Amino acid sequence: MSEHIVYILSGAQPGPIFINSTPDLLRRMTQHRGGKIKQSQFRIDRLVYVERYDCAFKADARVRALKSASREWLDALVTSHNAAWDDLLPSRAARLAA
């Protein structure tokens, strides 16, 4: 089994957010920040929330659940783990590259 990461991106909070999953978060963030993914036009490139799953099926189910949740609930989820909505990528990049 391979690890899959569910992630939430934000631009300027409380602006739009983007929810998805990937087995390779560093590669995906490079794509987001390089404009290779459609939502990049909205400058939604700050990693604000991360969850890890042991398989793609569980990660995809969680993405669907998050996408159907209210914006208020999603804001509370992110704030409970990342109160300032800081970009988490710099603090996680070394661990993800290993």
N, C-alpha and C positions, 0 to 999 in steps of 0.2 A: 504494500500500500504506500502511496505517496501522500505527502502533506499538501493540503490545499488551504489557502488563506482567503478569508472573507475580509473585505476592506471597504471602508467608506472614505471618500475623498470630499473635500470641501474647497470652496474658494473663500471669499470673504463671508464669514458667518454673520448674519443668518441667510446667506445666499443659497443657491442650488447645491445639492449634494449628488454624489454618484456612488452607487453600490454595485459591487461585483466580486468575483472570486478568481483566483489564479493559483497555479502550482509554483509560480516563480514571481514573487512580488517585486524584486529588484528590476527584472526585465520589463514587467508591466509598468512600473513607475517611470522607467526610462521612456517607454512608449507614450505614456500620458504627458510627460513633461516635454517630449519632443514633438508633440502635435500629431502623432501618428494614430491617435484615437479620436473619434468624432467629437466627444465632449470637451476636448482640449480647447476648442474655440471659445469656451465659456470661462477659461482659466480656473477650472476645477482640478487642481493638481496638488493639493495639500493633503497628505495622508493623516487622517484624524482618528481612525479607529481600525483595529485589527482583531480578528479571531482566527484561531487555527483549528483545522479539522483533519481527521486521518484519512478521509476519502472525499472524492469529488461529489458523490451523491449527497452526503451530509452538508457539504459546503453549498451546493446548489439549492438544497432545501432551505438553508438558512438565508441565502440571498433572496429567495422568493418571499420568505416570511418578512424580512426587513423591508423589501420593496412594497409590501402590502401594509406595512405599519404606518401610522400617522406621522406627520412631520414632527409634531410635538413629542411623541414617544421617541423618535430617532434622535432628536436634539437632546432629550434627557439621557438616552443611552450613551451618546458620545460624551456629554458633559460629565457623566458619572465616572468615566474612565480618563477623560482628558478635559479637565475643567476650562482650560484656556483655549481649547481647540488648536493647540500647537501642532506643527508639522512633526509627526513621529518618525519620518523616514531617516533623518540624520542619526537618531539614537538607535535605530534598528538596522541600519545598513551593514555594519560590520558583522552582526550576527547572521543576517540573511545571506551574506556573501560566503560565509563559512560552509 
